[in-house]
Every structure is written in structure tokens, then in C-alpha cells.
């Protein structure tokens, strides 16, 4: 789950990482209230999960209440690269001496955590990596050992942070590592990490991606839900716990396993069709899950045929078949189904489908993935 | 021969009293795998279909001489189960659990490497391993795997995706090609066993004559494998990379499967493998056809 900046800052605050005083606002009046609480001057910042909001006019400085009204009015509802701004974050403006960059993420190749620290913050780290790679200090951290304050301090020195910034930066880095690990982040990034004229160091922005798998031990994440941008189909799928991604084609896809689902998209594409979605019903899906998946696909008007590609392992063929029969009793499917069923209990599954007596213009069985793809694509065109 | 597991492997099922553990554990036994015990804390002394249950892995190892374990436990207990098996001296742990937090995975991997270098973890979030005719640990339907022949040629399979693993087995079975061992390494960010570990074993396995590798978008494991193949693998190979048509920036189900910042694309991986001399198919069936050609030429 990607957090909005204000959610990231709220998350940072839980780990005692200093952020500017401020609050979220969905209306101009709320923005004024938050500005009055924070104290002027303030910055009004569009809350969208897309880069380049500053250039688009989504970040504005306001010296007084009138300016807050004007800017919040302009920014709320603004379209930034297809993302409509529904919320702004209003915070006390900071005096900035210097801007740094720090982040933690998992380096999959090294199987260790990776800290990146740079004196050149406030710009995209990819740009720094390209133009001045020596300006980024990279440190691998063994998760068993964790990150010590000494290591963090050495990194600050290596990154050539000025002496007066080192104590503050070290402290924040250690806290950010705690947030990243205990807070189960896939990514915890501060860009920019600022040094104020007073010598204080604090987080001016927050980019946090939470690891969805860790949700069971973070009841506090409940607060972050609900604002994520999803289309209706994606919302419906999320409610049914399905891995769904909406695409633009005409062949609805249901498969078990991410690899097979991706492969199904590939095959449909190769035989001249296009997929309407990616939908992985996961391992061990039962009849109910299959019925739910069909409902999601059925809600997509673009879908002209449905390709169900199942290779049973943990998923059992008879459950898949039962789900299809159940779904066809529950909803009127707008498009015909082409199914390819193999693996665990595939025989039983095929028998259940036969016994259900579904007419061939509603459901067809094909022996291989390629055959099924060809039939589904032919039906969709 | 086979890699990692064979007819002498004695398997414990951690979580044999649970739904998934029981279903797949018993199927593994029915396939012919030596399933010698189950482990569920607090249920020691019970039996599941004649298989004794123990309170701890240590107890089970002492009583049965088990040398492998099948961890079929929920995400929040998975890291603990893996480390418990390692502490009890188990040399090969298969963890099928999906949805283990990445932090737990990273910590467990490094803990194993440091404190239990003799324990190999396969997974998590993987379908397991099958040495056809000898041993099947995990969730693979054994009947889709073709037994190897004494003289070969036999193929070793390694795959990052569960269902694609089955698809690969099936493609070879359709063509009557025997399989030495099929390893599903799983699609999570920190797999205990990676492509290179398996490629090295297959290269040294006298029963394996060719290798089929199934990858997917995201990360750089396939590119690293390609480098290894170039330098170390002399056996012929075919491959398929899932996700040619995947849009950038969208996580395709697996935590690992995402194209980000132009990295981890299927095309990049296919190019790297082709450059290393691997025959790359555009779908699993094509990879199977290519393997059939490779085998016919041996």
C-alpha cells in the first residue's frame, strides 16, 4: 500500500521522526483551520500519488488566511497527471539551509536492507544516481544485526553532511530504520530531509510503501485505507480479496497463480487479442472465490469473452467447476466462458461442468492454454 | 540421482493437523514420499491418518530421523517454523506459505545463512519440489510429472511461479520427456533458494541432461542467472519469462513481480538469457517445444 505524503508523515510521527506541524484538509475551510493551528506562513500541498505536483502548481506557499483560501481553492479538485486532488496537507513552512535524501528499502539481489543517503536532496534520486552517483552513500544492513547509531553516523560523514547536521541526521536515520523495519515498510524515504538555519534536521516530505503482507500485525493501518485511487472494478475485486488489475482489452482473464495469470495475458496477446484485466484467484481458491471473480469480470462492459485458465495445484479442479456453476446460477454472464482446466482434480472438475449441462455458446472447454486463448480471442472479436 | 530430495528423504510436515498441511501432506505420502511425522505444538501423541504428531521438530527428528521438513503454516508462524526446523538440524525446509512479511523473510534468510549454513530453505510462497517417482514435497500434483529414465535424457526444471511450474511439468509430460527434479523457488522478494543454486545443482547432477527455467518480470534474478549460465552451465536450456505484456508499475500478484523504473522487464530478461545461449520461448508451450528439440538433439 502506497501512503499519501500526509499519511507517511503521520506514520513517521509514530516513530518520533520530526515533521512540520500540520494537518489534512478536504475543504477550503478545513485548510484555513489547519493553517491557523500550524501558524503562518504555511505550505498547502496537494495529496496525490504521482510525481511532479510542484511543477503542476500543487504546492503553494501562503502567508495569510486569504492566501490559504485562494491556494486551497485552486488545488482541491486540480487534475495532476490524471489524479484529481481530493485532499491537501497544510503545514507550517520551514526555513531551509540544506536538503538531503535518505531512504531504506530491500535490496533483493543482496538480500539485505539498503540505506541510501545523499547530500543532494530535494531532487529525484534517480537523477542524482545518473548524474552524480558518487554523491549517494549506499550501505547494506544485515537485518539480523540492524542499524547502529555508529553506522548511521559514519554514513552521514561519508555523505559529507556538514558537522552541525550530523547529530540530527543520525538520530533521524536510526528512527527511520525502526519505522522501516518495525513498521513493515517496503520503502521509507525522506526527500528532502532538511537542515534548518537553527541546526534542526527534519522530514519535509514522506514517501512510504507498506508491505501488505504485514497488515495482520498493524491494526493502525486501517486508518490509511479508503483514499487509494481504484476504479470500481478494482474496488470490487479488493473487497473479494482478489488480485485484480484493470486493463483495456476485451478478453476477461481469470487464472490461478500470478505466473500463470501473466502467462495467460501473454498468450492472449500473442494470438492477436488483448486482455481486459489481470486476475489471480490465488492458491487454494474455492467455489466462492471463483464465483466472486466471475462477478468482477462480468461488471466490466468491455469484456466480450472470459478465459479461465486453471492449473490446479493447491487449487482443486472440482472447486473451480463448482464456482463457475454457482456463478452462472447467481448472475447472468454477459460474455461466454472458455475454460482450460488441468492439474489437481481436473477430471472431476470437467465432469461437474459437463453434468451441469451448460450450453456450448455459454461455456467451452479447451484442452490446452493456446487453444483456449485462440477460442477466447475469436469469440471476443 | 536428483537434486535436493530423493527416495531417501524423510519428511516432517509442520502443520500436518491443519487443513492445507493435512491435504497436501497426505497427498505427498500417497505419492510415495516418506512422510515420517507431523509437528503441531500441543498435539504431540496424536496421529493423522497413521502419521505420528510431535510437539516440536526436535522431538520429531529424534524419533523419526527426518532430514527434511514441509512447513505448511500460516504467515505469522512461518519464520518461527523455519528456524525451529533449522535448529533441530533439518537440512532442507520447504515453505509454501504465501503472504509472509518481507521483513520476516529477509531476517529469516540472513539468520539461516549465518547460524544454520547447513539448512537450505526452499520458498516461501513456492509450490515445493518434486523428484518424480521418488519424493514430492509441497503442493504439486504428482501425476503431472513424468518419471526420469535411467539413461535419459532427463530435464531439470526450476521456476519462480507455482502454476507455471505445473505448466512446465505438463508440457514435458505431454512430450514424454522425463524430469529429474522440478524445483519451484517461489515468487517472493527473498527466496531461500534461487535460480543459481538450482542451476549449479543441475549442472552437477548426472541424471539431469538439460534444464528448463521459468522466470517472470521484476527483480534481477533472471539476469543474474543468465550471467551464471554463461560462465558455468554447459547443459542445454530452454526458458520462458512470464509478463511480456505486463504494464509497468503494477504489481502482478507476486510481491516480486513488478516492472519499475524500466527495470525487470520480460524483454530484458529474455535478451540476457538468449545472450547466454538459452533458447527462449514466448509462452510455456513454446518453451516446452524448444526443450523437446533440445532433448531430441542429445
Interface residues (C-beta under 8 A of the other chain):
Chain A: X106 X108 X109 X111 X112 X113 X126 X142 X143 X144 X181 X184 X186 X211 X213 X214 X216 X217 X243 X245 X247 X255 X256 X257 X258 X259 X260 X261 X262 X263 X265 X266 X267 X269 X270 X275 X278 X280 X282 X283 X284 X311 X312 X313 X314 X342 X343 X344 X368 X369 X370
Chain B: X20 X24 X75 X76 X96 X98 X99 X100 X101 X102 X103 X106 X107 X109 X110 X111 X114 X127 X139 X140 X141 X144 X159 X160 X161 X162 X163 X164 X165 X166 X167 X170 X187 X189 X190 X214 X216 X217 X219 X220 X221 X224 X240 X242 X243 X244 X245 X246 X247 X250 X252 X253 X254 X255 X256 X257 X261 X282 X283 X284 X285
